[in-house]
């Protein structure tokens, strides 16, 4: 039997499943074969649940055969970050410290919703230890895994010597390399958007409380979010349609009614939409790479050509809000890990324990002041969003950095474009917008009002219907992918190797 070519998007795969062009079993088998073929050097997966995935695919095919269509995700192979509980795989959080029985036999609410929608869950994706710190690079000649814990070591599929940037890196790698059609990540200070941007696809940080986060190993209680990662904004909307909404068992879960996100993403384009482009702090930093600057402004121009109105705005207290997020994140993570840090210090990876231990130097007053800054920042953002509908910023100062230069201390003190939106609890989506001269993905970020996911997804989807950057596949993993389209030449960013 000929192996079917892998569709690029969930949207394409869903159409193929419903037309009978492919079965979920064949699609899942294709992805599983790609994992065997490519993941050894990429480290996207910590656990692959082959038998369970094929059983779920067979069930999806049986549902299609009897006319039962549970959702657009029915029969779609997805992956789940390994700090989110799933009943058919252990949750390890890339750590020897976490109780081996944590979450055994239980699906987190977001995972249970994916299963109920007919999704095929392939397994668990690699993360940084407890979603913080940095993985330890293997020594020369070693397999691609963490020396200390023997977990997979994640590498960027566009250049394995560069970082995949962030704790949801396993899901990001899997989406970029065609080892899943989408999946779940978590975002506390940028860990959906950073990896999505570094790996060349779309990733949505949702409003705090929009998706239940119970059944997730905590990083920072007042910041953690669960969000979709996929090639396109529309694909992310399809996932969000399934996982969003109140869960009575999650006290952080919001009762604000959900939208129809996929409909919203395709809801009329951006004609007349007011897009704020803040120069101060975001685009005038001397640390901002010139190719990133070019890519972001090129994306703004593309949206203007699609009918959006661009406005230069100021986002007050941006650095203070980013600092407040760092203080909150480290303090809440330290509170969760304090006992184990005292008793099991050597069992944590070096980067993780050193990062968490920084919070021992914060005082209660520091934490309280950080919360005051968060409140003030929400207030000033309400004034900003009275002038514009969304904000457009870079995702990061640079494209994915070399693994050898990864520096957590520097990341905490540099200007940051992720954490301030976590501090405010706002939705933000990372969107591919080109490549560097070295062939690494570039990305911009669309930020919206609280519970404004439909609007930020609509902006991203409009951009993606005018460009094809999100459909590029890393050359080393391109074989067996259904098709690739060449991006329109109107965009100012380089075409790169994609």
C-alpha positions, -999 to +999 in steps of 0.1 A: +000+000+000+014+034-009+020+057+020-002+089+016+016+122+014+012+142+046-012+171+044+003+204+056-026+216+077-054+203+099-078+221+075-064+201+045-063+168+064-099+173+077-111+178+041-092+148+029-107+126+056-142+137+047-138+133+010-124+097+015-091+106+000-073+093+031-083+074+063-073+084+097-055+051+101-034+058+070-028+094+081-017+083+116+005+056+102+022+082+079+029+104+109+041+076+131+065+065+103+078+101+101+085+101+138+106+069+134+124+084+105+131+120+116+127+123+154+160+107+164+179+139+156+152+163+166+140+152+200+103+162+197+088+132+215+095+118+249+067+091+246+050+078+215+017+059+220+016+040+188-010+013+196-033+038+213-030+062+184-038+036+158-068+024+179-081+060+181-076+064+143-095+032+137-123+045+159-124+078+139-126+058+107-155+038+120-173+070+131-168+084+096-181+052+081-213+054+101-218+091+095-208+103+129-187+135+127-177+147+161-156+178+151-131+190+125-104+174+147-119+139+142-091+116+130-064+143+132-030+132+148-020+156+176+006+157+203+005+169+239+033+186+259+047+164+286+035+185+315-001+179+306-017+147+320-029+120+296-043+087+307-023+066+283+012+080+289+032+090+320+037+127+327+074+133+334+079+171+330+114+162+317+125+157+353+136+129+377+120+149+406+083+147+396+065+118+412+064+090+386+027+085+393+017+121+388-015+122+368-015+085+361-046+073+343-061+108+341-067+131+311-064+169+318-096+186+308-081+200+276-069+165+266-103+149+275-119+175+252-096+166+223-104+129+228-141+136+229-137+155+196-122+124+180-086+135+179-058+110+176-032+116+203+002+104+193+020+108+226+039+133+247+062+160+235+095+171+250+097+200+273+123+218+294+124+205+330+092+217+347+087+240+318+116+262+329+154+263+327+173+250+298+180+214+286+215+202+290+231+196+256+246+161+250+283+158+246+298+151+212+289+117+199+261+112+224+225+105+213+200+134+213+190+134+249+197+153+281+228+140+298+214+144+333+180+128+328+183+109+296+153+127+282+153+137+245+172+169+237+152+192+215+167+207+183+154+232+158+145+213+125+156+243+104+191+241+119+198+214+146+226+236+160+200+262+169+176+263+198+138+255+193+134+283+220+111+275+249+095+248+270+068+239+244+096+231+220+087+195+215+052+203+202+068+231+180+093+207+165+067+181+158+044+206+140+073+221+120+087+188+109+054+170+102+056+147+132+021+159+142-005+182+126-009+202+157-009+199+195-010+215+229+017+237+246+017+258+277+026+295+280+037+311+312+062+336+298+062+329+261+065+291+258+039+287+231+049+318+211+087+315+213+089+279+200+062+286+174+082+316+161+115+298+162+102+268+143+081+286+117+045+279+125+016+295+145+011+294+182-016+310+204-013+321+240-049+323+252-064+347+277-057+335+312-086+312+322-098+307+286-087+270+286-087+249+318-052+242+332-060+217+358-041+184+351-011+205+341+021+204+362+022+239+376+048+265+366+032+297+379-004+295+391-014+330+381+002+329+347+000+294+332-021+289+301-027+259+278-028+268+241-029+254+206+001+251+183-003+243+146+008+254+111-019+280+106-040+304+126-071+286+113-058+253+126-052+269+160-088+281+159-100+246+152-082+233+182-093+262+204-129+255+194-125+222+212-105+230+243-118+264+253-145+270+279-152+268+316-144+237+336-161+236+370-132+216+385-107+243+377-110+274+399-088+294+375-111+286+346-132+315+333-170+314+328-168+341+300-187+325+270-166+311+242-167+322+206-168+302+175-131+306+169-128+290+134-157+311+122-141+342+138-108+335+122-124+336+087-148+364+098-143+391+072-107+400+070-091+431+085-107+459+064-109+489+088-093+471+117-071+493+138-036+478+142-013+494+167+024+492+159+043+503+190+078+516+182+090+525+216+105+494+234+094+470+208+109+482+175+135+507+187+156+484+209+193+484+198+192+446+206+165+440+180+179+421+150+176+440+117+160+410+099+134+407+126+127+444+124+123+441+086+100+410+089+077+427+114+073+459+094+068+438+063+039+420+080+024+453+091+026+465+055+009+433+043-020+439+067-023+475+056-026+462+020-054+439+032-073+469+046-061+474+081-053+509+095-018+511+111-013+534+140+018+541+160+010+537+197+029+537+230+026+508+254+035+523+288+054+504+314+063+475+290+096+467+307+082+470+341+054+446+332+079+421+317+099+423+350+067+418+370+060+387+350+095+373+357+092+380+394+058+364+395+068+334+375+100+327+395+083+333+429+053+311+422+075+284+407+098+286+437+069+282+461+059+250+443+094+235+442+108+249+475+106+216+495+121+195+468+148+221+461+159+217+497+158+179+498+165+169+462+187+197+448+210+174+429+182+157+411+171+189+394+189+199+362+215+226+368+198+252+347+164+246+364+176+246+400+197+277+394+168+295+378+143+286+406+168+294+433+170+330+421+135+335+436+149+329+471+163+364+469+129+380+462+109+392+492+072+391+498+073+429+491+088+422+457+060+398+449+033+422+461+048+450+441+049+428+410+011+422+414+006+460+417+025+465+384+003+439+368-028+457+379-015+490+367-004+475+333-039+461+327-053+496+334-030+513+309-036+486+283-073+492+285-065+528+275-043+516+246-070+492+234-095+521+233-074+534+204-067+502+185-081+467+181-049+447+182-012+453+187+016+441+164+050+434+178+080+411+173+079+377+190+116+379+200+147+401+196+163+376+172+156+344+153+165+312+170+199+314+186+227+288+185+223+262+212+258+270+224+248+306+232+216+300+251+217+320+283+188+321+308+203+350+327+206+372+297+170+362+287+157+375+321+174+410+318+170+417+280+138+434+267+111+408+263+081+407+241+064+376+257+060+379+294+043+413+296+012+398+279+012+369+304+014+395+332-018+411+317-034+378+309-040+388+272-043+366+241-013+367+217-005+347+186+029+341+169+027+342+131+056+333+107+067+362+084+097+351+065+133+338+070+167+352+078+195+350+053+206+319+072+173+302+066+158+305+101+121+315+106+110+350+115+078+357+133+056+385+145+030+387+173-006+399+173-019+408+208-056+414+216-080+424+243-090+400+270-109+371+255-102+386+220-089+353+205-112+355+175-098+389+166-061+380+169-068+348+150-086+368+123-057+391+118-033+361+116-055+342+092-059+372+070-021+376+068-017+339+061-042+340+032-019+366+016+014+348+024+027+312+027+055+314+052+036+292+076+035+264+050+072+261+046+088+228+057+124+223+069+144+209+040+156+179+060+120+167+067+103+178+035+101+144+019+066+129+020+048+162+026+019+168+003+028+201-013+045+234-007+035+267-022+059+296-028+052+327-008+041+358-027+070+381-035+054+412-020+067+404+015+099+422+025+114+394+045+138+370+028+125+337+014+152+316+031+156+279+025+120+270+029 
